[in-house]
Amino acid sequence: MKHVQVTKCEAEVMDVVWQRGCVTVNDVVESLDRDLAYTTVMTTLKILEEKKILTRGKKIGRAYTYRPLVSREQTRQAMVRELADRLFGGSVQSLVLSLVSSEDISTDDIAELKRAAGKMDQSR
C-alpha cells in the first residue's frame, strides 16, 4: 500500500477534497469548520500535492482545481498500519485490544465490532 500520512490540518483539507471530488483553494476555505487563511490552505494543498495525495488539475478562471489521488479509505488504512507499527510493534491485534479496553468505547461500539468480526469469520 502506498505510504500515506497526513497531519490534522491536511486531513481537514482532504475531507473537503474527498467530499467534493474537485476543489479550488477558495472552495476549501469556505468549507472548513474553522477559519484558515487562504494562503494556509494554498500551502497545505501544495504539500498534499508534493506527497502525491492529490493532484492539481486545470485552471478555472484564475484558480487551479485539485483532485484526490488516494481515497479516504486508503489513507485510513495506511495511517492505522503506521500507528500499529509505531506504537504497537506492528501488532494490529494489540492496537485493536488497546482501543477496545479504552474507556472511550461504548457498548454500541463493542456490539458493532462483534458484528464486523462475525461478518469477517463468515467470509473466510
C-alpha positions in Angstrom: 0.0 0.0 0.0 1.2 3.5 -0.8 2.7 5.3 2.2 0.1 8.0 3.1 0.5 10.2 6.1 -1.4 13.4 6.8 -1.4 15.9 9.6 -4.5 17.1 11.3 -4.7 20.2 9.0 -4.1 18.2 5.9 -6.8 15.7 6.9 -9.3 18.6 7.3 -8.4 19.9 3.8 -8.6 16.3 2.4 -12.0 15.8 4.0 -13.3 18.7 1.7 -11.4 17.3 -1.3 -12.9 13.8 -0.8 -16.4 15.1 -0.2 -16.4 17.4 -3.2 -14.1 15.5 -5.6 -12.7 18.6 -7.3 -12.0 21.8 -5.4 -10.3 25.2 -5.6 -8.5 26.8 -2.7 -11.5 29.0 -2.1 -13.8 26.0 -2.1 -11.8 24.6 0.8 -11.5 27.8 2.7 -15.3 28.2 2.5 -16.0 24.6 3.5 -13.8 24.3 6.6 -15.4 24.5 10.1 -12.6 26.8 11.3 -11.0 29.9 9.9 -7.9 29.2 7.9 -6.2 31.8 5.8 -6.3 31.4 2.0 -2.5 31.2 1.9 -2.5 28.4 4.6 -5.0 26.4 2.6 -3.0 27.0 -0.6 0.3 25.9 1.1 -1.5 22.8 2.5 -2.8 21.8 -0.9 0.8 22.3 -2.3 2.2 20.0 0.4 -0.5 17.4 -0.3 0.3 17.6 -4.0 4.0 17.0 -3.2 3.0 14.0 -1.1 1.1 12.7 -4.1 -2.1 12.6 -2.1 -3.9 15.0 -4.5 -3.2 16.4 -8.0 -3.5 19.9 -9.4 -5.8 20.0 -12.3 -7.0 22.5 -14.8 -7.4 26.2 -14.1 -10.9 27.7 -13.8 -10.5 31.4 -14.2 -7.5 32.3 -12.0 -7.8 29.3 -9.7 -6.4 25.8 -10.1 -8.5 22.8 -9.3 -7.4 19.9 -7.1 -8.5 16.2 -7.1 -7.6 13.3 -4.8 -5.1 10.7 -5.9 -5.8 8.4 -2.9 -9.1 7.5 -1.3 -10.1 8.3 2.3 -10.1 4.5 3.0 -6.5 4.1 1.6 -5.4 6.9 3.9 -7.1 5.4 6.9 -5.6 2.0 6.3 -2.1 3.4 5.8 -2.3 5.6 8.9 -3.7 2.7 11.0 -0.8 0.5 9.8 1.7 3.2 10.6 0.1 3.6 14.1 0.3 -0.1 14.7 4.0 -0.2 13.5 5.0 2.9 15.5 3.2 2.2 18.9 2.4 -1.5 18.9 5.4 -3.2 17.4 3.4 -3.8 14.2 0.6 -5.7 16.0 -2.8 -4.7 14.8 -4.2 -7.0 17.4 -2.6 -5.0 20.2 -3.9 -1.8 18.6 -7.4 -3.1 18.5 -7.3 -4.5 22.0 -6.0 -1.2 23.3 -8.9 0.6 21.6 -11.4 -2.0 23.0 -10.1 -1.6 26.5 -10.3 2.2 26.3 -12.9 3.9 28.5 -13.9 5.9 25.4 -15.6 2.9 23.7 -19.3 2.5 24.1 -21.4 -0.7 24.3 -22.8 0.2 20.8 -19.2 0.4 19.5 -18.4 -3.0 21.0 -21.6 -4.5 19.5 -20.6 -3.1 16.1 -17.1 -4.6 16.4 -18.7 -8.0 17.2 -20.9 -7.8 14.2 -18.0 -6.8 11.9 -15.9 -9.7 13.4 -18.8 -12.1 12.7 -19.0 -11.0 9.1 -15.3 -11.5 8.7 -15.5 -15.0 10.1 -18.3 -15.9 7.7 -16.5 -14.6 4.7 -13.3 -16.7 5.3 
